[in-house]
Amino acid sequence: MLALLAGAVQLNLLSAEAMISMREDFEPTDAEEQTSRKEGAPRLVVLITVSGLETNLLELTLEESGQIDLLKSALLYPQVRHPLITADAAVSAAILHTGVLGLENGVTARRPLRKLKNGTLDRSLSVFFSDKYSGIGTSERLAPETLLSATISDAVKRASGGLGVVYSVATRPEEAIIGGGTGADGVFWTNETRGERASSNYYPTKLPWYVSKLPAPRVKLSKGISWTPYYHSDFFEKYGKWTFRHEEVPFSHTLTRAESYLNTPLANEEVTETALSLIENGGLGTDGNTDVLALTYSLAVPGEFSPALLSPEIMDGYYRLEEEIRRLRKQLPKETVLIISGDGMAPAEVRADAENRTFHADKCKALTNMYLDTRYGVKGLVKEITEEGQLYLDNERLKASKLDSEEVRRLVADFLQEFAGVAYAFPEWELRRSLLTNDGNAKLLTAMHSVPAKDRGDVVFGLQTGFTFGNSPVGSSAHPAAHFFASITSPLLILGPGITPGRIETPLDLRNVSEVICETLRIRPPSR
């Protein structure tokens, strides 16, 4: 308790110091309100979101690579925590940028489960699919129409009276769109099929000539991209002897497919190259209005390259990330506020005994139907079970049998709790009743925000840590369901003019990151 109070006091003191310092630098006098506000505000806000970034590994590798000043010169929150048990990277990015969960911001999954009119389930389309707009460099038709909440970028643009320029770059379209918000001037990503830079004609700046002329990844992939350790092997010998097998270091992989390449830390180079081109040619930070450059990097490593949670490939990703940040910092204007944040999630570890910790949806469906048949004498009441932890009943058959629907849902939820690996199971009606009264229970929050309410199953359940879904009727390895991601402790770093360096140990909910960032910039947070 004393530690928490001390942390809270430290938080208030450091925040107060940061605000006082920024007021001295940025606040206008009565006589010069508009002019000095433009001159004092940062010319550029660079917001870097790193999927899978863990605080302890970042501190370890920054010290080894000689960039410890990045920590010492920043206002650091080392304990950013995810409010959900599990969520994919797009969901996590949306929470970070908007300050609210999926049912409010519209992003419950990268490719959300949808109930079609004929009753079948589909997860083939991006959460940002829109038939109103066309893709540029891609066949995907995407736009931020389903992004229901404002983002950090929207908040900065609003504070500039709409005059600030907002660009967002990521390797995947969903993170790029989230980073840009609804009012971005340009959003860019890399198409995983063609291996080319892509955008949408939703944005006024579609694909500038200086971005389109950058070398496309497909050119490099045609010859094969070699992935070997970026950093010296002494580090792996020093820190890896108790976590890596000796024969794993050094590693060597050859990448020839865009999809594989974009799911490795090497692809972060594409984000940096696009960002540097936008800084050089896009007019960022060159006038009195505050511009935004939102970048999304990833530390994810495909399972075929790195089956362990900590591996040489994972560590190599940190060194490569730090090099990208070093390259970027060299080109930033002096009056830049740089913000680096993890998203609080990382791919879950694949266990050696994975087959014994696999939940088979088809077997669960068969056994549950047998149980209900024995109890009610009605066959086939369970229609489908999905990888999102959604169980759908055949409601036509349920009505025809004149059974009490709430009773059946409760019995099914209780029955599911008996299966190995099931952490929780709730009837959907119970979730709805809990929606307005619950804000802290991670299981309930995860269950409620995993699928939009209109597409939610009759019973919602989740798996224990270390368990994964086996054969399921919906889903693919290319777009894994949310249960492959587990919560981690991530950092938030803010550095730039007017920012007082310090370390605030008080845990920070991922939903509050946008508020901390916007209050530091002295603008209204997006969720207000």
N, C-alpha and C positions, 0 to 999 in steps of 0.2 A: 504493500500500500504506500509506504514512504517513498519507494522507488518511483511509483507512478506519479505521486505528487511532485517529486523532484523533477521528473521528466516534464510534467505539465508546466511547472514554473520556468524550466529552461526553454520550453517551446514559446511561452508568452514573452520572455525576455528577448530571445533571439528574433522572434517575429516583430516585436516592438522596435528593436534596433534596426532591422531591415526596413521597416516602414518609415522610421524617422530619417534614415539615410536617404531613402528614395524621395521622401518629401523635400529634403534639402536640395536634392539634385533636380527634381522634376516638377515640383509644384510651382505654378505661376503666381506672380503678384497680381493684385487687382487690376493694375494698369496695363499689364502685358499678358492677359490671360491666354488668348488664343495663340499668340506668337511663341511665348515661352513654353507652352504645353507641347507644341510641335517640336521645338528645339530640344526640350529636355527628355521627351519620351524616347525609348529605344528605337533606332531606325529599323531594326530587324529582330524578330523573335524566331529563333530556330528551335523547333520542338521535335526532339528525337524520341521516338518510342521504340523500345527494343523488346521484341517478344522473346521470353525465356531468360531474361537477364536476372541473375541471382547476385545479391549483395556481396556475399563472402567471396565468390569467385571473381567478381569485378575488382574488389579491393586487392585480392591476391595478385591478379595479373597486372593491374595498374602499377603496383609497386615493382613488380619484376620487369615491366617494360619501360620504366622510367617516367611514367605519366602520373605520378602520385600528386602532382600539383593540381590535377583535375579535381581531386577530392579536397585538397587543402584550400582551394580558392572558391569552393562551392558551398552553398547552403544545402546540407545533405540530410535527407530523411532516409535512413538505411532500412526501415522496417515498413515498407508498403505492403499491405496484405489484401488479398482478394476476398470479397465477401461470399463468393460461391465456392463450392467444393471442387467443381470442375467446369471448364468452359474453353471453347476453342479460341484461337488468337484473335479472330475478328470480333467475337463477343467481348473479350477482354479490352481490346482497343476502343470499342464503343463505350464501355463503362468508363474507361480512363478519360476519354475526350468529352463525354457528356455529363458525367457525374451521376448518372442514373442507370438502372438495370434494364434488361432487354424489353420487358413489356412496355416501358416508357420510351426508350430510345429506338425501338423497332428492330433491334438486331439480337435475335435469340440464337442464331447459328450462322455460320458462313453460308451454308446451303440449307435453309430451314425446311423442316418437314411440312408438307402442305397436303391438306385433304382436297382432292379434286372433286368435281361435281358428281362423277360416277362412283364416288366413295373410295377410290384407290388412293394410295399414298405416294407422294413424289418428293424427291430431294435432289433433283437434277439441276435446279436453277439457283443462281446466286441470290442472296437476300436483296441485292440491288438491281435485279432484273427489271427492265422497263422496255416495253415494245414501242415507246414513243421516241426513243433515241437510238442512234446507230453508233457502233464502235468504230474507232480509228486504229488500224493495225490489229484488229481483233474482230471476230464474228460475234462476240458477246455484246449484248445491248444492255448497257448499265447506266444508272443515274441515281442520285441520292434521294429519290422521292420517298423511299420507305424509311429514311432516317428522320425520326419523329422529333428529336431533340436537337437544340443548338449545341455546337461544339466549342472547344477553346478557340479554334480559328475563327468561328463565327463571332465569338465574343470580342476578339481583337479587331476584327473588321468592323463590327458594330461601333466599337469605341472610336475608330478612326473616321466615323461618319460614312463608311463605305468606300473611302478613298484608298485605304491600304490594299496592297496586292497580296493574294493568298495562293501559294502553290503547294501541292502535296505530291510526294513521291514514295512509292513502295514497290516491292517485287510483285505483290498480289493486289488485285483491284479493290477488294473490300477494304483493306487497311488504307489504301490510297484515298478512297472516297471518304472514309471516316475522318482521316486526317485533314482533308480539305473542308469538310462540312458541307452545308447546302449552298454557301455563297462563294466557293473557291473560283479563282480566275482560271486555274488550270490544274488538272489532276493526271498523273502519269504513272504507269506501271509496266510490267513486262508480260506479254502474252505467253502463257506456258505451252501453248501448242506451236506457235510460229517462232517463238524466241525473238520477238521484236517488241520495241517500245510501243505502248498503246495508250489510248485515251477514249473519251466519249464526246460526241458533238453536243452534249448538254452544256459543256463549258465554253465560255467565249474564246479562251486561248486553247485551241484544240490540240495541235502538236507542232510547236514552233520548229522552224527549219533547223535551228541550232541543236534541238533535241533529236529530231529525226535523223540528222547526219551523224550522230554518235554511232560507233561500231555496234551492230546488233549482236546479241549473244549467239544467235544461230550461226554466225560466221565462225566464231571461235569453237563452237560445238561441233562443227563439221569436221574439224581436225582433231577434236578431242581435247578436253581441258583437264590438265593434270592437277590433282589435289594432293599436295604433300605439306608437311608442317611448315608454317610461316615462321615460327619462332625457333630459337636454337634448342637443340635436343637436351642441353644441360637442365633446362627447366623440367622436362619430362622425367629425367633421371632423378632430380631432386624431390619433386613433389608427386611424381607418379608411381613411385616404387611400391606403394601400398594400395594403389587403386588400379593400376594398369598392369596387364601382363607384359613382360619384357619384350616379347615378340611383336607386340602391337605398335611399338615405337622404333623407328619412324613408320608411319602408315603411308600408303600410296593408293590413290583411286583415280580412275580415268572416267570423266563424265562426257557423255555424247548426246544425252537427251535433255531438252529444255526443262522438262518437269523435274528431273533429278537435280539439275544444276540450280534451279530456283528454290529448291528446298535444302540448300546448303549455305553456310556462311559466305561462300565465295560470291554469291549473287548480291551481297551487300555492296560490292563494287559498282554494280549497275545503278544503285540508288545514289551513291556518291557522285558518280560521273554525271548523272542527270542534274543533281543538285548544284554541282560546280558550274555546269553550263548555264543553269538558271541564274546563279549569282553573277556570272560574268556578262550574260547577254540579256537577262530578263528585267533589269532595272531594279532589283531588290535592294532596299536600303539606301536609295539614292536621293530621296526627297524628304520632306518634313512629315510624311505619314508613316506610321508603323506598319511594316509588311510582315508576313508570316511565311516561313518555309517549314512545312511539316514533313518529317522523314520517318519512315518505318524500316527498321532493320530487324533481322531475325537470327537467332542462335540455334534454331532447330537443325537437327541432323537426321536424315532418313535412317530408319531402323536397319536397313541392310548394311549401312556403313558403321553405325554406332549403336549396337543393341544395349549397351550399358548406359545408365543415367549419367555417369561421369566417365569420360573416355578421352583419349588424345584428340579426337575430332572435335569434341565439345570444347576442350581447352583451347584448341587452335582457333575456334570461332571467336573466343574472347580477344585473342591477340589481333586477329583480322579486324574485328570491330573497332578496337582501339586505334588501329592504323587508319581506318576510315574516318574516325572522329578527328585524328591528328591532321589528316589532309584537309578536312573541312574547316577546321579552326584557323588554318593558315590563310584562308581566303575570306573569312568573315569580316565585315566592317567593324570598326572599333566599338561603335555604339550598338552592340548586339547582345541580347540576352539569350544565352544558350541553356536549354532545358533538356535533360536526359532522364527518361523514366523507363523502368521495366513495367511489364503488364501483369505481373503477379501469377503467371501460369507458365508451365513448361511441359513438354511431352512426358507422359508417364513412363517409368522404366518398364521394359519388357523383362519379366522374370524368367529364370531358368526353368521353373516349374509351371510355365504359363498354361500348359494344357490342363493342369490340375486346378487352375484358377481361371477357368473360362466358363462364362455363362452362356449356355446354348438356348437361344430364344425358341427354336423349334421344339426342343424337348420340354421346355417350360410350358409352351402352349398345349402340347399333347397331354401333359400331366394335369394341368389346370382344367382342361376340358373333361378329362376322366373324373376328376374330383367333383365338378359341377354336375356331370351326368349322374354320378352316384347319388348326389344330394337331391337334385331336382328332377332327374329323369329326362333331361333335355341335352341333346348332343350339340357340340359345336358352338357353344356360347362365346368362346374367345375367338375373335376373328383374326387378329394379328398382334404381334409383339415386335417392337422396333428397337434399333440400337440407341435411340434417344431415351429409352426407358419408358416407353408409352405402350400401354396395353389397351387394345380396342375390342369392345364387345360387339357382338352382332345384335344391334339394338332392335332390328325388326323381329328377330327371333325372340328376343327378350320380351318385347311387347306382346307378341303372339302367345307366349307362354304365361302371360299375366303374373309375372314374378315381380317382387318388390325390387326395383332397380338399385336403390340405395343399399339394401341388404346384400344384394349380389356383389356390388362393388366393394363393400366392406369385407365380405368373405374372401373375395379374390385378393384384396390387399393383404389380409391376414395370412392367406395361403402362400403368397409370394414371399413373405417374411421368413418362411421356413426353408427357402432355397438357399443353398450355399452361395455366398458372395453377395447376397442382397442386403444392402445397408438400410434401406427404408422403402416403404410403399404406402401411398396415400390414395384414397378415392378422390377423384377430381373435384367432387363437390366439397370435400373437406379442405382442399387447397383453396378453393374460392372463398370459403368462410374464413380462412386464415389470412387471406391476402391483405386485408385492411388493418389487421392487428399485429402482424409480424414484421419485424425489420432486422432481426439479428440472428435468427436460426438459419444456419447455413444450409441445412438439408431442405427446409421448406423453401428458402430462397432459390436454391438450385432447381428444385422440382418445378416451382412456379415459372421460372424464367428460362426454361430449357426449350419450350415450344410455345408459340402464340396460343392464346386462350381458345381461339376458334378452331384450332387444329389439335388441341390437346386430347390425349386418350382418356378412357374412362377410369383407368388406374395409372398412376405415375409412380415409378420406382427408380432407384439408383443403386449402383454397385459399390462394394467396399473397395478401398484402396488396394491396388494390386490385381484386381479382377478386371477382365475385359470380356466383351461380347464375342461369341464365336460366330457360327453361321447364322446369318439373319437375312430376312427377305428384302430389307432395304439397306442400301449403303454400298460403299466401294472403298478400296484402299487408297484411291487418289484423293478422296475427300472424307477422311475419317470422322467419325462422330465425336462428340465432345468428351466422352469418357476416357479418351486417350490423353487427356491433359489434366495435370494435377497442380494444385496451388503451391506457390513458393513465396519466399520473402524477397521482394525486389527493392531497388533504391530509387529515390528521386533526387536529382542534382539540379540546382539552379545557380547559375553564375553569370556575372556581367556587371555593368555599371550600376551602382546603388545597391548591390546585393551584399549583405554582410555575411561572410563565411561563418559556418558553424555546423554543429552536428546535433540533430534533434532525434533522440532515441524513442520518443513517444510513438507507438505504432500508428500508422496512417492508413485508413481504409482507402482502397482504390477509388471508391466513389468520391472521396474528398480531394483527390489529386488535382482535379481541374479547379476546384475552389482555391487551393493553396497557390496554384500557378497564377490564377487571375487576380487574387488579392495581392500577390507580389508585384504584378504588373499594374495594380491599382485600377482594375476594371471589374465590371460586374461578371460573376461566374455564369457559365451558360445555363446552369440548372435553376437560376433565379429569375 
